[in-house]
């Protein structure tokens, strides 16, 4: 009974620690995932950045170039993911056709 409780407690503590770490370092972790493992970037939310207040919107135009670069990178990652998905669908379709042909031969 005490071992089961200890295992359960450890699992809960790991979950709480992971949640707190994600809340503290979530933006940095998402940026790292997007740059290091672009194939997993589609799993992440689009943006967690808050819009700037009204007085800072005038300076947002000067920072549009990095924002455009990030958007371009996100679109490139999404395009690559869609291409990979299309290739997988084609492969599955070909395998399904092969299996149907083998069943017809039986």
Residue pairs with C-beta under 8 A, 6 or more apart in sequence:
22 29
26 48
27 48
27 49
30 44
30 45
30 48
33 40
33 41
33 44
34 41
34 44
34 73
34 74
34 77
38 77
38 80
39 77
39 80
39 81
39 84
41 74
41 77
41 81
42 77
42 78
42 81
46 74
52 59
52 60
